Structure formats: structure tokens, C-alpha cells
């Protein structure tokens, strides 16, 4: 199996016309969006299943907001 390197792929892409490269960028962006959407849906399904299986506990919105703020503050302290 012949797998192209990133440099080889970029060289090939640069041989395309500007219009073709723009179309390619558009296609890649939309596929990335679709893949991310599927990933998020799968994560949501797993979280719901974990919740129903008792693996997650209920929390108030205030508890969640507090934890989110703490995690954001920890991320900015580095």
C-alpha cells in the first residue's frame, strides 16, 4: 500500500487550479464538520447511556457552572 506523505499530497494539491483547490478546501471543511457532528452525537449517546446505567450522577446547573468555571480558571493559570 502506497501512502502519500503530507508534503507529497500538498505538492499534488498545488498542481490543481485555484478553483479546484478552493473546491477541495470546501469539501474537506464540510467532511470535517460532518465527522465532528457524528463524533458529538456518539458522545452524547454514550453519555445518555452512562447516565441511565447509573454511571453518572445528577448535578444542579449551578454545580456544573461552578465546575466549568474552575476548569477554565485552571487552564488560564499556566
Helices and strands as residue ranges (DSSP letters): H 6-14, H 18-52, H 61-76
